[in-house]
Amino acid sequence: MSRTPIIAGNWKMHLDHLEAIQLVQNLAYHLERADYEASELVVCPSFTSLRSIQTLIEGDRLELRLGAQDCHWEADGAFTGAVSVGMLARLKVAYVLCGHSERRQLFGETDEITNRKVRAVLAADLSPILCVGETLEQREADRAGEVVLAQLRGSLADIGADALERMVVAYEPVWAIGTGRTATPADADEMCGVVRRTIAEDFGEPVADGLRVLYGGSVKPGNVAELMRRSEIDGALVGGASLDPEDFAVICRWHRL
């Protein structure tokens, strides 16, 4: 089955809204029609920049998709500092990251919390990008597959097979995020395969065949082409390199490398 690749930039807690506008304008300058045709290109700015980037995308008719870095699972309520999926939908957000390792590690978010967020995103007809991945300690203990399988099943509890048509899963080994270390293409491909096999076991082969599985973890212009040549990898969730418009443009042009 042909799966349209996704290249998504996660800007994390970087860039105010003016800097974000400048980055997108610079990025768009470097991209051509063929790049948009080869992949879905997504930017995930901070909450304070979402409206500015939405306006820029619409005003300049850019073919970039807008993503959010997180959400709350409740529609509204007394949750100071939280942002609901409905608020994101009104900004024409297409994708929402759920369960990023930094949310799990720094903010104590569990698979149960991630599951609530995934279900809220799906209920709003948006697409979750579910993040899974093991720590270095878990990998060295030969538990990478076990950890990823548990995160997948916990985060997808009570979700039907039909909903997975809008799901994306990003495999991000925790030890490769922001460290400069990258899983080898073979290791990344193997773990993305673990994701797909788990989905096949739980939801059926057709669902697994259609699922887009991304790799994230120190993706750079120098390694993206080799990663994208692997059969189980359908794109990249890019962190630090997405903050440099020229580097991110090269990554978006992976099909020409």
Residue pairs with C-beta under 8 A, 6 or more apart in sequence:
1 209
1 210
3 210
3 211
3 212
3 234
4 39
4 40
4 212
4 234
5 38
5 39
5 40
5 212
5 228
5 234
5 235
6 39
6 40
6 42
6 168
6 212
6 214
6 234
6 235
6 236
7 39
7 40
7 41
7 42
7 235
7 236
7 238
7 251
7 252
7 254
8 41
8 42
8 43
8 44
8 67
8 95
8 129
8 170
8 214
8 235
8 236
8 237
8 238
9 42
9 43
9 44
9 238
9 239
9 242
9 243
9 248
10 44
10 67
10 69
10 97
10 100
10 216
10 237
10 238
10 239
10 242
11 20
11 43
11 44
11 45
11 46
11 49
11 69
11 242
11 243
12 46
12 69
12 102
12 239
13 46
14 46
14 243
15 23
15 45
15 46
15 49
15 243
16 48
16 49
17 45
17 48
17 49
17 51
17 52
17 53
18 52
20 45
20 46
20 49
20 52
20 53
21 49
21 52
21 53
21 56
23 243
23 245
24 43
24 53
24 56
24 57
24 62
24 64
25 56
25 60
26 245
26 246
27 43
27 64
27 245
27 248
27 249
27 252
28 60
28 62
28 64
29 245
30 245
30 246
30 249
31 41
31 249
31 252
31 253
34 255
34 256
35 41
35 249
35 252
35 253
35 255
35 256
36 63
38 254
38 255
39 235
39 252
39 254
39 255
40 65
40 235
41 63
41 64
41 65
41 252
42 64
42 65
42 66
42 67
42 94
42 95
43 53
43 64
43 65
43 66
43 67
43 242
44 66
44 67
44 68
44 69
44 95
44 97
45 53
45 69
46 69
47 68
47 69
47 83
50 66
50 68
50 88
50 91
50 93
51 91
53 66
54 66
54 91
54 92
54 93
56 62
57 64
57 66
58 92
65 94
65 95
66 91
66 92
66 93
66 94
66 95
67 93
67 94
67 95
67 96
67 97
67 129
68 83
68 88
68 93
68 95
68 96
68 97
69 97
69 100
70 83
70 96
70 97
70 98
70 100
70 103
70 117
71 83
71 84
71 85
71 88
71 96
71 98
71 117
71 120
71 121
72 79
72 82
72 83
72 84
72 85
72 117
72 120
73 85
73 113
73 116
73 117
73 119
73 120
74 82
74 84
74 120
75 84
75 85
75 86
75 120
76 84
76 86
84 120
85 96
85 120
85 121
85 123
85 124
85 126
86 124
88 96
88 124
88 126
89 124
89 125
89 126
93 126
94 126
94 127
95 126
95 127
95 128
95 129
95 168
96 117
96 121
96 126
96 127
96 128
96 129
97 128
97 129
97 131
97 170
98 114
98 117
98 118
98 121
98 128
98 129
98 130
98 131
98 155
99 109
99 111
99 114
99 117
99 118
99 130
99 131
99 132
99 151
99 155
100 131
100 172
101 131
101 133
101 172
101 174
101 177
102 177
103 109
103 114
104 110
104 114
105 174
110 154
111 150
111 151
111 154
111 155
111 157
112 154
112 157
114 130
114 151
114 154
114 155
115 154
115 155
115 156
115 157
115 158
115 159
117 128
118 128
118 130
118 155
118 156
118 159
118 167
119 158
119 159
121 127
121 128
122 128
122 159
122 163
122 166
122 167
125 166
126 166
127 166
127 167
127 168
128 166
128 167
128 168
129 168
129 169
129 170
129 214
129 237
130 152
130 155
130 156
130 167
130 168
130 169
130 170
131 169
131 170
131 172
131 216
131 237
132 148
132 151
132 152
132 155
132 169
132 170
132 171
132 172
132 195
133 147
133 148
133 151
133 171
133 172
133 173
133 174
133 177
133 216
133 217
134 143
134 144
134 147
134 148
134 173
134 174
134 175
135 147
135 174
135 175
136 174
136 175
138 144
138 147
139 173
139 175
144 173
144 191
144 194
145 191
145 194
148 171
148 191
148 194
148 195
148 198
149 194
149 198
152 169
152 195
152 198
152 199
153 198
153 202
156 164
156 202
161 203
161 204
161 207
164 199
164 203
164 207
164 210
164 211
165 207
165 210
167 211
168 211
168 212
168 213
168 214
169 195
169 199
169 211
169 212
169 213
169 214
170 213
170 214
170 215
170 216
170 237
171 188
171 191
171 192
171 195
171 213
171 214
171 215
171 216
172 215
172 216
172 217
172 237
173 183
173 191
173 217
175 181
175 217
176 182
176 183
176 217
176 218
177 216
177 217
177 218
177 239
178 218
178 239
178 240
179 218
180 218
181 217
181 218
182 188
182 217
182 218
182 219
182 220
182 223
183 191
183 215
183 217
185 223
185 226
185 227
185 229
185 230
185 233
186 230
188 215
188 217
188 227
188 230
188 233
189 230
189 231
189 232
189 233
190 232
192 213
192 215
192 230
192 232
192 233
192 234
193 232
195 211
195 213
195 232
196 208
196 211
196 213
196 232
197 208
199 207
199 208
199 211
200 207
200 208
212 234
212 235
213 232
213 233
213 234
214 233
214 234
214 235
214 236
214 237
215 227
215 233
215 235
215 236
215 237
216 236
216 237
216 238
216 239
218 239
218 240
219 227
219 236
219 237
219 238
219 239
219 241
219 251
220 241
220 247
220 251
221 241
221 247
221 250
221 251
221 257
224 236
224 250
224 251
224 254
224 257
225 254
225 257
227 233
227 236
228 235
228 236
228 254
228 255
236 251
236 254
238 248
238 251
241 247
241 248
241 251
242 248
242 251
250 257
